[in-house]
Amino acid sequence: MFDYSYSQIEEDAIARLKNWYSGDVHDSMEALGLWGFLEGISLFGTLAPGAVIVGPAVTVQFEPSDRKGEPQDVYHNAIDNAPPGSVMVVEAACADGSCSGELMSTGAKTAGLAATVVNSTVRDIAQVRDLGYPLFGTHPSPVGITGKKEPKKSQVPVIFGKTTVNPGDIIFGDIDGVVAIPREHLIAVADQADHLGADEASARDRILAGEKLQAVWPV
């Protein structure tokens, strides 16, 4: 259920994407007529300067619930069984409450996940940063979820604004935000990002050498 099998060419495309940043990736998607921005999502955990996260999505869907006692069994199972290097993508905008904080991030990091992306509030920010884990969300809130919502499904399509994330899609995140790349377009997006990134690198070198911006960009 949680195992993904990527071809060697897909694995190579994922590796190539790590050379770029989210602006390159989303510009490349738009050049191909695609959209993948997860609107309203920001980094509240930790990433080293210039670092990116790239990995397959493992999804969890929350729904309203008045059940008490931190009912997160579906979410816990997804964390415990996610493939190493994957990204937990949690749609939890159905009600108030932060479903991810210190313990969920500790479990995710221990399980080998690359990051967690939550379409809702997150909490325990100081502790998550001390942990060194990339946790993304809408904004911080100390409010818990018990009696408000619970995870009902995993490995289903989840919707963040204009973007639908399917299990196995590639999640790209950095300090600027998060982008979801449909798996069927992964190779084309990586190819386009290589092309765009090479153009930007050339332009940067020319500007640093003294050429005027207007003469250099756009190529």
Buried (B, 14 or more C-beta within 10 A) or exposed (E): EBEBEBEEEBEEBBEBBEBBBBBBBBBBBEBEEBEBBBEBBBBBBBBEEEEBBBBBBBBBBBEEBEEEEBBBEBBBBBBEBBBEBBBBBBBBBBBBBBBBBBBBBBBBBEBEBBBBBBBBBBBBBEBBBEBEBBBBBBEBBEEBBBBBBBBBBBBEBBEBEEBBBBBBBBBBBBBEBBBBBBBEBBBBBBBBBBEBBEBBEEBEEBBEEEEEEEEBBEE
